[in-house]
Amino acid sequence: MADINRVRLRGQLVENYDGLIRKLTRRLGSSDFAHDALHETFLRLDRVTDTVQVRSPIDYIFRTAINIAKDRQKAQNYRVSASEIDALLDICDDGPDPERTVEARSEIDAFKRALAELPPRSREVLRSISIDGQSAQEVAVRLKVSIRTVESDLRAALGHCADSLDYKLRRRLGGPRPRV
């Protein structure tokens, strides 16, 4: 008689099935969940060995069913629901799509061509003020020209680039803002 525990436990489960279901339903709050847990318990009874005799088979079966139910509940808490998956798939990608990338590269190429068409001093003024962040006065001193010439070159360079890129250039009253 090598399977004494297994036979006793299965016999007790069959005899007390309705009572165990009622008890599990009260404890778990769901009849379906109680049935699933008890059916899983029946399958797990095959793993029971005879190394130690089970003293209270009903309590053993009940405790096993509760542990199975807790494990399933933990697993469900870790799973993502279908609505959560849909929400994750609907996340907007802020990165540019291929069309916008190609368009941006095309604009950069057009800007480079427009810069190449500028006279060297106008190109240097635009780069120094707009890219390097230098003031008109610093550029004027470095290029040995007047501030008015630097401002005129900047206006002309910006106008040419805007025309080449088909942009509308906004004119501000009072000329360029002084850099601090």
HELIX and SHEET records of a PDB file:
HELIX    1   1 ILE A    4  GLU A   15  1                                  12    
HELIX    2   2 TYR A   17  LEU A   28  1                                  12    
HELIX    3   3 SER A   31  ARG A   44  1                                  14    
HELIX    4   4 LEU A   45  ARG A   47  5                                   3    
HELIX    5   5 PRO A   57  TYR A   78  1                                  22    
HELIX    6   6 ALA A   82  LEU A   89  1                                   8    
HELIX    7   7 PRO A   98  GLU A  117  1                                  20    
HELIX    8   8 PRO A  120  LEU A  126  1                                   7    
HELIX    9   9 ARG A  127  ILE A  131  3                                   5    
HELIX   10  10 ALA A  136  LEU A  143  1                                   8    
HELIX   11  11 ILE A  147  LEU A  165  1                                  19    
END                                                                             
